[in-house]
């Protein structure tokens, strides 16, 4: 491969290849008019079941499972492959055009919340759940929440992109990000050796933030890289991953806004608890499929 010499001024090449070349662009803002639907519940979620989206649907299902009826929500599918995130309505909720985005209509005026970590913290404080009240434990939880927000881009945009999605396999890039991801897994493994959950003995929003990324990686659910990264050697992360995956709310949350994978695991939209039994893609007529 010829060595690349950057030009003095970068120019956007729309034909640069890659799985997401059709939606990546160097400017913000809406590309088209598209108002967002609003359902019957105060909480309106606009998302897709990527790891960042799963964080929030798991949180909402955990809240409902814990008896917080006010956490009932409508979840609307945002198809990022088709550019739904650049619709005017979505950009009004999240000017960064990334899922997930939440509107809370229980406030006047309604409150917009974007960035997955911010949504988790907002919901935890709103319902007084999954965030320790004691100062030291709360601080530990938030430290790990922000650890994930800072570390995740190295896993997804770094390793995942160059290992699984880039049109050309670049040894330097894959080695660089594989090394960093393995370092992060080691951070988690060492911590979970003496802690049941990320913030100690209490299951919190820190676990909900970290699990969809690193738990999915260890379980072989993202990037098909489990063997490459020797994830089975991180035994404490494996224990933690499997335990969280077995939680009923996590099983439900992973299905919401999922538009890929097994049909029985896809619930494109969620408007009622009964949808998990009645509206997964294996149960509805093909004509109703978005």
Order of alpha helices (4+ residues) and beta strands (2+ residues): beta-alpha-beta-alpha-beta-beta-alpha-alpha-alpha-alpha-alpha-alpha-alpha
